Amino acid sequence: MLVDSVDGCAAQLSFIRRTPRAIEHIWHAGLSDEFLTWYLDNNMIEHDAVTNHAVTQQAGTFNSALPLLHDGPPGDDYGRWESDQDMLDSAWLVVEASDSHITLLTVQRTYAQGAYQPEEIAAMNRLVPFIKQTVALAKKIHQHPEAAQTLSSIAELITDPAFILNNRGTLVTANQRGEQLLDQESCINLRHGRLYFETDQLRKSFFKAMARAAETVCSEDLALPETLIVKRHALSPLVMTIRPLEHNEILSGGVLVTIVDLKARALPSAEEIVKYFPLSAAEGKLCEGLVAGLSLKEIAEHHHKSEATVRSYLKQVFQKTGYNRQGQLISAILLSTLR
């Protein structure tokens, strides 16, 4: 609604740690998975002129990004970002600020839409009290003791290790099995109230899954679960499923994360997968690799194919199965084969 009302092309509400600088969670509209992947893979927060300036500020009013860009963005990567994404300007607002974190709202415009004019920034500033009130209200709901107690009781009914996270990505409650898993595992731990993972690839995948879950709460999209494979050295992998939770009287959106240790159970082979889905042998091998937690690059190298060829296989798999995200596809495969 905000993007439409101010003639923007995309908007993000980012929860950012000041030092070391990192986006810990994000709500967004108008951003694609490809953009989020590109932003994370290229560590663009290090080159983002708005973010680098905003983390030094306190909560205030909307500003245009153009004066910051005129001072010279830090590095050529930022210029490439502007060109690749056709972005001209951003209206940005520090909604909340503490010693360790800020909450940053940005609303982008393309070259075709033009720069934000002073009168437009002034009009957006009339929305600031309502924006701050909305974010503060969500935060207050998440901290409600009765809600946490109710969710804790629900989590204890789940037989697998389980974690309930709010739609800011912070942990609300974990069941006893979840707490035991955190004590026993080095590949998953809790840091600043958030689930944190040993590998960079898994951290990025979880971040994107959480961003999609938050987006589901604000849209009419079907809330499908996503599954990530957590590989462990010399041990069976962990299967982590992320299920979006709809807004209700005790939680304003969020996710339920459950984790299963396969132990003696083997992940499905390509041959088993094609028994359940109308896939070719090559597509079955691609799915086998995804379920094993391999990246597309690793799958391509393992089968002596180009990454472009493997990506074309993935598009065909999406068309044949009706899914459009890797995590959803993995969930469907595991639900079909791990009986």
Phi, psi and omega in degrees: 000320180295315180303314181294320187289335182247016178057050175259179177246339180197158177212149178221139168248107188252136176258108195244131172276133183293309185218127346294145189295127180197144170276119182269333178198160183209138165253141184209160172220136176086005177255142179265163173301323181299319180295313180300319178298314180298317182297316181288314184298328181262008178049048188293344178298333178289340184249357185281111184298321181295310181298316181298329177277318186298325182293348177265359187254164172260171179303139184203232183234174180292147175221156172277147179280341188303319177300326179291322181289328179294334177286351179102107178294149184282082175113157181291336182300327181292320177298320177295323177299313179302315183292312183296322184264359179059035181267134177253313188215158173225136168267124186234149184216126170277109185281316180222153177211136173229182180296332187251336187221159166228156170249118189243126175255128176230140178233114187270158171226148177272174177300322181295327181279337178086172182282157174288130178270156182307320181291331177288320176298319179298320178295319178295327180295338176290343178273346188304314180301324181287323177297313180296320179296319180296314180294319179295322179295316177301318180296320180294319178300318181295332185266003184295123185298324180293323178296316180297320180294319179295314181295325177297319179296321178295316183299324182293340178284345182277130187284335179270162171305129187223145179224134174250122180247143177279178185277015165257002176085006180262152184287127174268313180200158173225147175280174184299322180293326176293317178296322178295320179297318179297325179290329187267332188258140175266341183282343178227132175210180181251128180222122181055037177077012182233151175291134184230140187240151187294322185260146180296321181299316181291323177301316180293318180296319179293319178302313182293321178296320178293321178296320179292323178296318178296322180295323181299323181299326184264009182227181178259014179293148177292131183277086180270143177288155174237148181237134175242144179260124180258106181280142178232145181292122176063015178228162177295151181288159172261140178254114184252121180250132183247113183247118177299139177252129180287156176300134177210187186288346180245353180205129180271063181084169180148200180220153169253121179252121175242148184229130181239132173268117184290332179050249185280353183273129181275149174292151184295142178275170178301320181297320179290323182295317183288350174287334184257338184232144182282070185244156173283171179299318180295320179291325176297320178294323176299313180296322177301318179293319179297317180293334177279357178089015180276149174280166178299323178296316180294321178296317179299316180295320182296324183257010177056045177241163173282155178296327178297320178295317180295322178295325177292323175300317183297319178299320179294321179297316178301317180296320184283329185262341181087003177263159180228011175225146181298318182297322177293319179298315180297319177301314181296320180295315182291322178295328181281327191253332182269071179260000000 
